[in-house]
Amino acid sequence: MVTSGATARAFADHAVPGRGRTLADRISGFTHGRPRLRLAALLSAPLTWFGVAYLAALAALFVSAFWTIDDFTGQIVRVWNVDNFRTLFTEGVYRTITLRTFGVALAVTAIDALIAFPMAYYMARHASVRAQRALVIATLMPLWASYLVKAYSWRTMLADNGVVDWVLRPLGLHTPGYGVTATVMTLSYLWLPYMILPVHAGLEQIPQSLVEASADLGARGWRTFRSVIFPAVVPSLIAGSIFTFSLSLGDYIAVQIVGGTSQMLGNVVYTNVGAANNLPFAATVATVPVVIILLYLFAVRRTGALDNL
């Protein structure tokens, strides 16, 4: 039987190892049986991007914090010193702004936790499946709106004769106006979904059998909540606090809109990047929230909160 030329060439390609194989086939054959090599190849591109775009930028930020700026020329002087850190920690105004920023972040986190827990508890433990879906969508809906629209909406509500003033006036109270209180209220609203969702997920993971076992052993509702439910959901609360705390530390737009004359660390960074054109000092101020968050993450790493992110 006479074999055609195309069939003969195809037979030769299969008979000779490596001949006629594409580059993808060769790579697949080389990595076959080497799972670690395949994983490294898969993650190489995103890890490279992460290292260049994030870690390298963070390192550049930290390095530039040790430089200064020439007061006469406005040029950056690349001479290593700690003058910026000395200014940050010795001048009272910056200590006040740092403490105010830290206090606002703590207040926002506490308020969001107090509001989010009962909402998430009802969604996870009592609402029907249909109602639960509707409540999750309602929780996510504020995230679909523009940040600026929400911030300016709160500015309108907190103004004189605004919605908040209209609600408080029958009680003999008045709107808090613009300042630290308005900033806390606005940030609490903005970051509330980031607290509700982790807590809701944590409550959903609690087996109903644990609650039933607690009831079978004679524990009442409050004892079951205190001994079974709350300890199990603490990591989720801490996971949510990482979002609310870190986002509040770095925010400056809401403070610009509703903060009045109050300043936070983000505003100091913005001012020194723009009007003052002092990039080294802006980098110095920006390292403070980064260090605070790293210390917080280091403190909560053993609680299991990072597994809930």
C-alpha positions in Angstrom: 0.0 0.0 0.0 1.4 3.4 -1.0 1.3 6.1 1.7 0.7 9.7 0.7 3.3 12.4 1.5 1.2 14.2 4.1 0.5 11.0 6.0 4.2 10.1 5.9 5.2 13.5 7.3 2.6 13.3 10.0 3.8 9.9 11.0 7.4 11.2 11.0 6.4 14.1 13.3 4.9 11.7 15.8 7.7 9.3 15.5 10.5 11.8 16.1 10.3 13.2 19.7 9.8 17.0 19.9 9.1 17.4 16.2 5.9 19.1 15.2 5.1 20.2 18.8 4.1 23.7 19.6 5.8 25.8 22.2 2.8 25.5 24.5 3.0 21.7 24.2 6.7 21.7 25.1 6.1 23.9 28.1 3.2 21.7 29.3 5.3 18.6 28.9 8.2 20.2 30.8 6.1 21.3 33.7 4.2 18.0 33.8 4.8 16.4 37.2 6.3 19.6 38.6 3.4 21.3 40.5 5.6 23.8 42.2 7.1 24.9 38.9 3.7 25.3 37.3 2.5 27.3 40.3 5.5 29.6 40.1 5.0 30.1 36.4 1.3 30.9 37.0 2.0 33.4 39.7 5.1 35.0 38.2 3.3 37.7 36.3 0.9 39.0 39.0 3.7 38.7 41.7 6.0 40.7 39.5 3.4 43.4 39.0 2.6 43.4 42.7 6.3 43.8 43.6 6.9 46.6 41.1 3.7 48.5 41.3 3.1 48.2 45.1 6.1 47.1 47.1 8.6 49.1 45.0 6.3 52.2 45.3 6.1 51.7 49.1 9.8 51.3 49.4 10.3 54.5 47.3 7.9 56.3 49.7 9.8 55.2 52.7 13.2 56.2 51.2 12.0 59.6 50.2 10.8 60.3 53.7 14.4 60.6 54.7 15.1 63.4 52.2 14.4 67.1 52.6 13.5 70.0 50.3 15.6 73.1 49.7 13.6 76.1 51.0 15.2 78.4 48.4 15.1 76.4 45.2 12.3 74.0 46.1 14.3 71.1 44.9 14.6 67.7 46.7 17.8 67.3 48.6 18.7 63.6 48.5 20.7 63.6 51.7 19.8 61.1 54.4 18.4 62.6 57.6 15.6 62.4 60.1 14.5 66.1 60.0 11.1 65.3 58.7 10.4 62.7 61.4 11.7 65.1 64.0 9.3 67.8 62.8 6.4 65.3 62.7 6.9 64.1 66.3 8.0 67.4 68.0 5.6 70.0 66.6 2.4 69.9 68.5 0.1 70.5 65.5 1.2 67.3 63.9 0.8 65.3 67.1 -2.7 66.7 67.4 -3.6 65.7 63.8 -2.1 62.2 64.3 -4.1 61.7 67.5 -7.3 63.1 65.9 -6.9 60.8 62.9 -6.3 57.8 65.1 -9.3 58.7 67.3 -11.6 59.2 64.2 -10.6 55.8 62.8 -11.3 54.1 66.2 -14.7 55.9 66.5 -15.7 54.9 63.0 -14.7 51.3 63.6 -16.6 51.1 66.9 -19.8 52.7 65.4 -19.7 50.5 62.4 -19.3 47.4 64.6 -22.2 48.4 66.8 -24.5 49.0 63.8 -23.2 46.1 61.6 -23.5 43.3 64.2 -27.3 43.3 64.8 -27.9 43.8 61.0 -25.6 41.0 60.1 -27.1 38.8 62.8 -30.6 39.2 61.6 -29.5 38.6 58.0 -27.6 35.4 58.8 -29.7 33.9 61.6 -33.3 35.0 61.2 -34.1 36.4 57.7 -35.5 34.1 55.1 -33.5 33.2 52.1 -35.3 35.7 49.9 -35.1 38.5 52.5 -31.4 37.7 53.1 -30.7 38.2 49.4 -32.6 41.5 49.4 -30.7 42.7 52.4 -27.3 41.7 51.0 -28.2 43.7 47.8 -29.3 46.6 49.9 -26.0 46.5 51.8 -24.0 46.6 48.5 -26.1 49.3 46.8 -24.3 52.2 48.5 -21.0 50.9 47.1 -22.4 51.4 43.6 -22.8 55.1 44.0 -20.0 57.6 43.6 -17.9 58.4 46.7 -18.2 62.1 46.1 -22.0 62.0 45.7 -22.3 60.3 49.0 -19.9 62.7 50.8 -21.7 65.8 49.4 -25.0 64.3 50.3 -23.9 64.1 53.9 -22.7 67.7 53.6 -26.2 68.7 52.5 -27.9 66.7 55.3 -25.6 68.2 58.0 -26.1 71.8 56.9 -28.4 74.2 58.7 -32.1 73.3 58.0 -30.9 70.0 56.5 -32.4 66.6 57.1 -30.4 66.0 60.3 -31.3 69.4 61.7 -35.0 68.7 60.8 -34.9 65.4 62.8 -33.0 66.7 65.8 -34.9 70.0 66.2 -38.0 68.5 67.8 -35.7 66.9 70.4 -34.2 70.3 71.3 -30.9 69.4 69.5 -29.2 70.9 66.5 -27.1 69.6 63.6 -23.4 69.0 64.5 -22.4 71.1 61.5 -19.0 70.6 59.9 -16.1 69.2 62.0 -14.9 66.0 63.6 -18.4 64.8 64.5 -19.6 65.2 60.9 -16.4 63.4 59.6 -17.1 60.5 61.9 -20.7 60.3 60.8 -19.8 60.4 57.1 -17.0 57.9 57.3 -19.2 55.5 59.4 -21.8 55.6 56.6 -19.2 55.2 53.8 -17.4 52.2 55.3 -20.4 50.4 57.0 -20.8 47.8 54.2 -17.2 46.7 54.7 -18.1 45.8 58.3 -21.4 44.2 57.6 -20.3 41.7 54.9 -17.4 40.0 56.9 -19.6 39.8 60.0 -22.5 38.3 58.0 -20.1 35.8 56.4 -18.8 34.8 59.9 -22.3 34.4 61.3 -23.3 32.2 58.4 -20.4 29.8 59.1 -21.5 29.1 62.7 -23.2 25.6 62.6 -26.7 25.6 63.9 -25.8 22.4 65.8 -23.6 24.4 68.2 -26.5 26.7 69.1 -28.8 23.7 69.5 -26.2 21.9 71.7 -25.9 25.0 73.9 -29.7 25.0 74.4 -29.7 21.3 75.1 -27.1 21.9 77.9 -29.4 24.4 79.5 -28.0 27.7 78.3 -30.4 30.5 77.6 -30.3 32.9 74.7 -27.9 35.4 76.3 -25.6 32.7 77.5 -25.5 31.1 74.1 -24.8 34.4 72.5 -22.0 35.2 74.9 -20.4 31.8 75.0 -21.0 30.4 71.5 -21.9 33.0 68.9 -19.9 36.1 69.9 -16.5 34.3 70.3 -17.0 32.6 67.0 -17.7 35.9 65.2 -14.9 37.9 66.8 -12.4 37.2 64.0 -15.0 38.5 61.5 -15.4 41.7 63.5 -11.7 42.2 63.5 -11.6 41.5 59.8 -14.2 44.2 59.2 -12.3 46.6 61.5 -9.2 46.2 59.3 -11.2 47.7 56.4 -12.9 50.5 58.4 -9.9 51.4 60.4 -7.4 51.5 57.5 -9.8 53.3 55.2 -10.5 56.0 57.8 -6.8 56.5 58.5 -6.1 57.3 54.9 -9.2 59.3 54.0 -8.9 63.0 53.2 -11.7 63.7 50.7 -14.6 63.4 53.3 -12.6 65.6 55.7 -12.3 68.2 53.0 -16.0 68.1 52.3 -17.6 67.9 55.8 -14.6 68.3 58.2 -14.6 72.1 58.2 -11.4 73.4 59.7 -10.4 69.9 61.1 -7.5 68.2 59.5 -6.4 64.6 59.4 -3.2 62.9 58.2 -4.5 62.5 54.6 -5.1 66.3 54.4 -1.5 67.0 55.5 -0.2 64.7 52.8 -2.5 66.3 50.2 -1.4 69.8 51.2 2.3 69.0 51.1 2.0 67.2 47.7 0.1 70.1 46.2 0.4 73.6 47.5 3.5 73.2 49.7 5.3 71.0 47.1 7.1 69.2 49.9 7.1 65.6 48.7 9.6 64.3 51.3 7.5 65.6 54.2 4.3 64.2 52.6 6.0 60.8 52.4 7.0 61.1 56.1 3.4 61.8 57.1 2.1 59.0 54.8 4.3 56.4 56.6 2.4 57.0 59.8 -0.9 55.3 58.7 1.1 52.5 57.0 3.1 51.8 60.3 -0.1 51.9 62.3 -1.9 49.4 60.0 1.2 47.1 60.0 1.2 47.1 63.8 -2.5 46.4 63.9 -2.2 43.5 61.5 0.7 42.1 63.5 -1.4 42.3 66.7 -4.4 40.5 65.2 -2.7 37.9 63.1 -3.3 35.2 65.8 -7.0 35.8 66.0 -7.8 34.2 62.6 -9.1 37.6 61.4 -6.9 37.5 58.3 -8.5 34.3 57.2 -11.8 36.1 57.0 -10.6 38.8 54.6 
